[in-house]
Each structure stands twice: as structure tokens, then as C-alpha cells.
Amino acid sequence: MLTLSIIKADTGGWVGHSSVHPRMTEVAQRAVDSARGDLLVDGQVASCGDDLALVMTHERGCDTEAVHRFAWDVFQQTTGVARDLGLYGAGQDLLSDAFSGNLRGMGPGYAELDLTERPSEPVLVFLADKTEPGAWNLPLYKMFADPFNTPGLIIDPHMHDGFLFEVYDLFEERRLVLDLPSELYDLLLFIGAPARYVVHRVVSKTLGETAAATSTQRLSLIAGRYVGKDDPVMAVRCQSGLPAVGEALEPFSFPYAVAGAMRGSHHAPMMPVAAADAHPTRFDGPPRVVCLGYQVHDGQLGMPRDMFADPSFDRARARANEVMDYFRAHGPFEPHRLPLDDMEYTTMPAVAARLTDRWEPFGPEAPATVPAPLPAPATAGAG
């Protein structure tokens, strides 16, 4: 059994929150190269925005201490580089000073799945920046449940029975498994609220294996305060009883709205981009998504293919810019700014707390308070 692990962290931004410094990438890649053949079958380093991602194959299973410890050590090294260079937010995703068995609750995000390698094993690795884990809800619904997006659900006998969706409630720390297509409406009831409910895993009922896995860590819920954006990752297996590569990419032709962007406090469109363009600078956005395609064989990742480096996504990028203009015109007003419940995990409560004692009751029974008159403006002397 082969395991694919995608583990990411923001350990320092170059410049601001926009990119990963090449020296950090070099340090991480050297570490991955040294672990290949012992801990890892194969591994590569990728990035989206200011997040560094380790894409690794191994035979140790999900949530393995040795693999998670290795990623933690790599992120400690890249944090050291970030501090040496004076980069912004060095080590911001590392919420602890010591590793504690696995990365759960420690800050870095990860998506992992076990697979029995097929004769041809195409896997898409999605990396996002400036958004939250629920950003994968809509595309996963379209890939694995929407026949308007994925005709294989109708015409492929290995897909026709549908899929199981494992949904996490991030607020209550509980999960729900829904059987599609029969429980499709129940699924949409929850995942249409992506700030709380996220698709963690999709399982093929025909193959009996995981078809897609996502990172579901929300830093604000772990730390109890705003400590940065979550910047999720996702792995999607394709073909032979699973969505075709084109079906898995098609949802991103629509620049749907996600939470994130500046200070993690705004709605903005998700923009699919080539890896070279995955450096959001305008208002910390628009949020970006990169897709790296791998043809896994004998556990080897092979050369990644930049799936969004395709002019057929130009229109999605142009629409994303138009939508960003529309949202930005709202300034500090909703729906550009997130609803108040979501703002509880930003720095906004600290500002509101300064005015707590100045609120007064209103209504017929409340005493009317007449504000003091403003002083008369000074008159200029003749002259």
C-alpha cells in the first residue's frame, strides 16, 4: 500500500505574504532528497503563495509519526532561513515549540491518502493560498456528485453507484459520512457552509478506496485567535472509475467566491493559475489555486505537469479579476468583508473591545442622551 502525503506550512513570506524565498525551497528539497529511499519512496517541494508544500510518497500509512516529524523538522529549518533573511511571519504556522507525535493541532496542514497503485495512476495535487479549508467543498461536489460537470457519473459503470463523502464539523470536532447520490441534498445542507463544514475525504464505493483527501486544519480554531490563513491542500485521484483529469479540473473554470484574501477577513474569487503566477499581491489576492499533475508509477511521482498553465483557464482568470473589482468596491462592507461570526477569529474583536463600555440601551425606556454641542469654529481675523 502506497501513501501520498501533502504537508504544507507558511514559515515565512517573501515579500509580505506573497511568495516563498528560493533559499527556503532549496533547504526543503535537500532534506527531501536525503530522505528518499529510506523514509520516503519519493518526494518533491512545491509552493503556492507563501506556503511551502512537501509532496511525498511512502509506505508507512497516514498519520505516521516519522513522516510528520520529518515535515516538522523541515519546516523548522525553513523557519530558520526565514529568520536569517528577515522574512515576514517566520514560523507563523508552527503553533508549538516541540513535536508531539503527529501534526494534528500543531499548525501545518496536511492531506493524506492510502492507495493501491493502479497500472496507470494519475493524481492531481491542488495547492491554494489565501483561503480556508472549505474552499474545496464546491469543486469536490462538482467533481464527484454533479453530472453536469462530470458525465462519468452517468456513463461510467464504475462511477454510476456514486461516492461516500466524509464531512467534518470543525466547530464541534465531529464527522458525518454521507452516501451519494441518495443523500446529495443532505450533503449540500452542510457543505454549503464552508466556514464550518468541510469535505475531508471522498471514497469510491466501487473501488473501496479514497479518491480525494483534503487538509481540514483551521489555524484560528486551533489557536483561538487569528494567526494566519489556512491555505489548504488537496489530492484527487483520476481516471479508471474516478473523474477524468478534465472533469476534476473543470470546476475551477468558474472563479467561485471563497473566504480569505486580506487579513483572512474577506470574500474573494478563487483564481486558477500556473505555478509561476501563484504569488498573490493585490489585496493579498485574489486567492490562488495551483494544480500539479503526477503520473505516479512504482511509487515515483515523476515530473509534475502544471495543469492550469493552459489558456483555456484565461477566461476564469479574467472573470476573477472582474469579481475582485466588484468585491473591492464594497470596501469594509459585507459581502466583501466576512460576516461577524467569522470575524470573531480575526483581530477585529480587539478593536471592538475598546468601545464595549460606550454602548448604551435604546428604546422608550432608555434615557435620551444629548451629545454636547461642538465648539464654534474659529473665525479668521481681518487682515
Long-range contacts (C-beta under 8 A, 24 or more apart in sequence): 1-59, 1-61, 1-114, 1-115, 1-116, 2-41, 2-57, 2-58, 2-59, 2-114, 2-115, 2-116, 2-117, 2-296, 2-299, 3-57, 3-58, 3-59, 3-60, 3-61, 3-62, 3-64, 3-67, 3-112, 3-113, 3-114, 3-115, 4-55, 4-56, 4-57, 4-112, 4-113, 4-115, 4-123, 4-235, 4-296, 5-54, 5-55, 5-56, 5-57, 5-58, 5-62, 5-67, 5-71, 5-110, 5-111, 5-112, 6-53, 6-54, 6-55, 6-56, 6-110, 6-111, 6-112, 6-125, 6-127, 6-215, 6-233, 6-234, 6-235, 7-53, 7-54, 7-56, 7-67, 7-68, 7-71, 7-103, 7-108, 7-109, 7-110, 8-51, 8-52, 8-53, 8-54, 8-108, 8-109, 8-110, 8-127, 8-215, 8-231, 8-233, 9-51, 9-52, 9-71, 9-75, 9-78, 9-93, 9-94, 9-107, 9-108, 9-109, 10-50, 10-51, 10-52, 10-89, 10-92, 10-93, 10-228, 10-229, 10-231, 11-52, 11-75, 11-78, 11-79, 11-82, 11-90, 11-91, 11-92, 11-93, 11-94, 12-50, 12-78, 12-79, 12-81, 12-82, 12-83, 12-85, 12-87, 12-88, 12-89, 12-90, 12-91, 12-92, 13-50, 13-87, 13-88, 13-89, 14-50, 14-85, 14-87, 14-88, 15-88, 16-50, 16-88, 16-281, 16-284, 17-49, 17-50, 17-88, 17-89, 17-130, 17-229, 17-280, 17-284, 18-49, 18-50, 18-279, 18-280, 18-281, 19-47, 19-49, 19-50, 19-279, 20-47, 20-49, 20-50, 20-51, 20-52, 21-81, 21-82, 21-85, 21-87, 23-81, 23-85, 24-52, 24-78, 24-81, 24-82, 25-52, 27-74, 27-77, 27-78, 27-81, 28-52, 28-54, 28-74, 28-77, 28-78, 31-70, 31-73, 31-74, 31-77, 32-56, 32-74, 35-70, 39-66, 39-67, 39-70, 40-67, 40-70, 41-299, 41-300, 42-299, 42-300, 42-301, 43-301, 44-301, 44-304, 46-125, 46-127, 46-275, 46-290, 46-292, 46-304, 47-127, 47-275, 47-278, 48-127, 48-128, 48-129, 48-231, 48-275, 48-278, 48-288, 48-289, 48-290, 49-129, 49-130, 49-231, 49-278, 49-279, 49-280, 49-288, 50-88, 50-89, 50-129, 51-127, 51-129, 51-231, 52-78, 53-125, 53-127, 53-233, 55-125, 55-292, 55-294, 55-301, 57-296, 57-299, 57-300, 57-301, 59-299, 61-114, 62-112, 62-113, 62-114, 63-102, 63-104, 63-112, 64-102, 65-101, 65-102, 68-99, 68-101, 68-102, 68-103, 68-110, 69-99, 71-103, 71-108, 71-110, 72-99, 72-103, 72-106, 72-108, 73-99, 75-108, 89-228, 92-227, 92-228, 93-219, 93-227, 93-228, 95-219, 95-222, 95-223, 95-227, 105-217, 105-222, 107-217, 107-219, 107-222, 107-223, 107-227, 108-217, 109-133, 109-215, 109-217, 109-230, 109-231, 109-232, 109-233, 110-215, 110-217, 110-233, 111-213, 111-214, 111-215, 111-232, 111-233, 111-234, 111-235, 112-213, 112-235, 113-201, 113-210, 113-212, 113-213, 113-235, 113-237, 114-209, 114-210, 115-209, 115-210, 115-237, 116-209, 117-296, 117-297, 117-298, 117-299, 118-240, 120-239, 120-240, 120-295, 121-237, 121-295, 121-296, 121-297, 122-237, 122-238, 122-239, 122-245, 122-293, 122-294, 122-295, 122-296, 123-235, 123-236, 123-237, 123-238, 123-293, 123-294, 123-296, 124-235, 124-236, 124-237, 124-238, 124-245, 124-248, 124-249, 124-291, 124-292, 124-293, 124-294, 124-307, 125-233, 125-234, 125-235, 125-291, 125-292, 125-293, 125-294, 125-304, 126-233, 126-234, 126-235, 126-236, 126-289, 126-290, 126-291, 127-231, 127-233, 127-278, 127-289, 127-290, 127-291, 127-292, 128-231, 128-232, 128-233, 128-234, 128-270, 128-287, 128-288, 128-289, 128-290, 129-229, 129-231, 129-278, 129-280, 129-287, 129-288, 130-229, 130-231, 130-260, 130-261, 130-264, 130-268, 130-280, 130-284, 130-285, 130-286, 130-287, 130-288, 131-229, 131-230, 131-231, 131-232, 131-258, 131-259, 131-260, 131-261, 131-270, 131-287, 132-194, 132-195, 132-218, 132-229, 132-230, 132-232, 132-258, 132-259, 132-260, 132-264, 133-170, 133-194, 133-198, 133-214, 133-215, 133-216, 133-217, 133-218, 133-230, 133-232, 134-191, 134-193, 134-194, 134-195, 134-196, 134-197, 134-198, 134-258, 134-259, 135-194, 135-232, 135-258, 135-259, 135-260, 135-270, 135-287, 135-289, 136-198, 136-199, 136-214, 136-232, 136-234, 137-191, 137-192, 137-194, 137-197, 137-198, 137-199, 138-191, 138-194, 138-251, 138-256, 139-251, 139-252, 139-256, 140-165, 140-199, 140-202, 140-212, 140-214, 140-234, 141-187, 141-188, 141-191, 141-199, 142-250, 142-251, 143-202, 143-212, 143-236, 143-243, 143-247, 143-248, 143-251, 144-180, 144-202, 144-211, 144-212, 144-243, 145-180, 145-181, 145-184, 145-187, 149-247, 149-250, 149-251, 150-243, 150-244, 150-247, 150-250, 151-247, 152-243, 152-244, 152-247, 153-181, 156-241, 158-204, 158-206, 158-207, 158-240, 158-241, 159-204, 159-206, 159-241, 159-242, 159-243, 161-205, 161-206, 162-205, 163-202, 163-203, 163-204, 163-205, 163-211, 164-202, 164-203, 164-205, 165-191, 165-199, 165-201, 165-202, 166-199, 166-200, 166-201, 166-202, 166-203, 167-191, 167-197, 167-198, 167-199, 167-200, 168-197, 168-198, 168-199, 168-200, 168-216, 169-196, 169-197, 170-196, 170-197, 170-198, 170-216, 170-218, 170-221, 171-196, 171-221, 175-200, 179-205, 194-258, 194-259, 195-259, 195-341, 195-342, 204-241, 204-242, 206-241, 207-241, 207-242, 210-237, 211-236, 211-237, 211-242, 211-243, 212-236, 212-237, 220-264, 220-345, 220-346, 221-345, 225-345, 226-263, 226-264, 226-345, 226-346, 226-347, 228-264, 229-260, 229-264, 245-293, 245-307, 249-291, 249-307, 249-308, 252-289, 252-291, 252-308, 252-313, 252-316, 253-312, 253-313, 253-315, 253-316, 254-316, 254-319, 255-286, 255-316, 255-317, 255-319, 255-320, 255-323, 257-323, 257-327, 258-287, 259-338, 259-342, 260-284, 260-285, 260-287, 261-285, 261-286, 261-287, 263-346, 263-347, 264-346, 265-337, 265-338, 265-342, 265-343, 265-346, 265-348, 266-327, 266-336, 266-337, 266-338, 267-327, 267-335, 267-336, 267-337, 267-338, 268-323, 268-324, 268-327, 268-336, 269-319, 269-320, 269-323, 269-324, 269-327, 270-320, 271-316, 271-317, 271-320, 271-321, 272-308, 272-313, 272-316, 272-317, 273-308, 273-317, 274-306, 274-308, 274-309, 275-306, 275-309, 276-309, 282-324, 283-324, 283-328, 285-324, 286-320, 286-321, 286-323, 286-324
